[in-house]
Amino acid sequence: MNKHRRIFVIIKILGSLIGILGAFMLIPLAISWYKGESDTNAFLFSIGICFSIGAMVQIIKTRNWRNLYFQNKDGFLTVTLAWLLMVLCGSLPFLFSGSVTNITDACFESMSGFTTTGSTVFSSVESLPHGILLWRALSQWIGGIGVIVFFVAALPMMGLAGNALFVAEITGPIKDKINPRIKSTAKMLCIVYFAITLVEIIALIIAGMSVFDAICHSFSTVATGGFSTKNASAAAFSPSIQYILMLFMFLSGINFSLYYFVIKRDFKWVCKNEELKTYILYVLISGIAVSAALYFFVNNYATEQSFREGFFQCISLITTTGFVSAEFNYWPNGIRMILLLLLFAGACAGSSSGGIKVVRILLMIKNAILEFKRASHPRAVLPLKMSGMVVKTDTVRRILAFFFLYIAVFLFGILGFSIMGYNVETSFGIAASSMGNVGPSFGEICSMCSVGILSIPAKWLAIFLMLVGRLEVFTVLILLVPSFWKNY
């Protein structure tokens, strides 16, 4: 009986989630109606479907569902299904508006939005209606913080169920315990997310960007997504606007929980956070290296332009935002190799960025160094520490397992694209971009190019890689293990 109640609760949660997604669609509907554009009916139909699904599941009655023991495995299943349903429902405006002509392109654009990847099937985004442009940016903003976090924050009646969803949704190997109550933590993260978005909107407007463009680019920046309203992405705007985008991309790559400590004036914990220090160092070293290479080895690059485009592109790729200030596929091979490596890194855990994350890379390096010391001093007790705290062996084991699975899925992606006829560089670029939720790629899919040229099977493979990368491998792949389904 408990098993059936859990299934009903999952259905109820998913239905309510789709209803909330429909409510978000009211925002682009308002813009579309105000502009008098052709996508108004598309949003009306999409909202009607989402609200209908949300209303239908409310008839499900579950006794004492707020106190139901909701296991972590239920959280994994619910989160994965939630993202799949979000993508399907989020694709409806693209289909109904006629912006795309097939379900593959609609699902690709929707998945790219919610996973904050930023790859697009549109060859000219400037020809899209304002409602569709805003929906693309809004889908990234929703996916950036994780719609499950919004759900937990907005619906306190979820009780114990919310804990499992929060654990399955929040990424990263080490979660700072900023609040013992999950709902309070989720609300705090949402407040920080809202605040950074609002400040960036104001800054971009002051710098000369239109209100509409400022809203869309702020949604994409804070979500580290990369969807732009311009074909040339960030290159279409002034240097002052690019500097603002650069700053907020960097801020959005920081663990959002650290902002909580800043608000509480607990600067001690922020200052001793090793992941943050490594992230800053990572940005500085790569930015200086690329800027110097542009200045010395690329013709007609002045000092300021080299600095701006070098740091902009490094920050954009490290944070997996994907905004582009220049067509870097034409830069020297050494610079392109640095940028290619940045696709894997990601920023801090607990941020909206994708990739492997700085904390995992740092812990693997620390653990490798300790292994050398342990080999030299087998009797010594040498615990692995991060920011002054001992890291549990289980955490190290999960990180190593994550890294192995991440690389395995990445290699699977390269093999899949290669079998489909794409060259090695293109296959490597698309797989890395999709898994890391970055957007810009290499090879045939240049940094400012549409992925519309990909075949239908290649797009579905990229969709799978985007989902696996966004939910950090385990949440999706665990559903493929037969033992997972024993109690369902």
Number of C-alpha atoms within 10 A of each C-alpha: 5 10 10 11 16 20 14 17 25 21 18 20 22 22 23 22 23 24 22 19 22 25 13 16 23 17 15 22 25 14 19 23 16 12 14 13 14 15 25 23 16 21 28 16 15 23 26 14 17 24 19 15 18 22 16 12 18 13 9 12 12 14 10 8 18 16 12 17 14 21 14 16 17 20 22 24 19 24 26 20 16 21 24 17 16 24 22 16 20 29 24 22 28 25 18 19 20 14 17 18 12 12 14 18 23 25 25 26 27 29 31 31 32 31 34 37 36 31 31 26 21 19 14 14 19 14 13 15 19 24 28 23 22 27 24 31 29 26 30 32 30 22 27 28 27 24 22 24 25 20 21 23 22 15 13 14 13 20 18 17 24 25 19 21 26 25 16 23 23 20 21 19 17 13 13 12 10 14 13 8 10 23 23 15 20 22 17 19 23 18 13 16 22 15 12 17 24 16 12 22 23 15 17 22 16 13 16 13 18 12 14 16 19 24 22 23 30 30 31 32 37 30 36 38 39 35 34 28 24 16 18 20 20 24 18 16 14 12 17 13 21 21 15 15 25 23 15 19 30 23 18 26 30 22 22 22 21 21 19 19 15 13 10 9 11 13 14 10 13 19 12 13 15 17 24 22 12 17 23 14 12 18 20 14 13 21 23 16 17 22 25 17 18 23 18 13 12 14 8 11 15 12 13 12 15 22 20 18 25 26 23 26 26 27 30 29 33 33 36 35 33 35 33 24 22 19 15 21 19 12 14 13 11 11 21 16 10 15 24 18 12 26 29 23 24 30 33 28 28 23 28 33 36 38 28 25 26 23 24 25 18 16 21 16 12 14 17 12 12 15 14 11 13 14 10 10 11 11 8 10 8 13 13 17 13 17 14 10 9 10 15 11 11 9 14 17 11 14 20 16 12 18 18 12 16 21 15 12 19 23 16 15 24 23 16 18 25 17 12 14 12 19 15 14 16 20 27 22 23 32 26 31 31 32 32 35 36 35 32 33 29 22 16 18 21 18 23 25 21 19 24 16 14 17 13 14 13 22 21 16 18 26 22 17 24 29 25 24 27 29 22 25 18 18 22 20 15 15 15 11 10 8 9 13 12 7 6 9
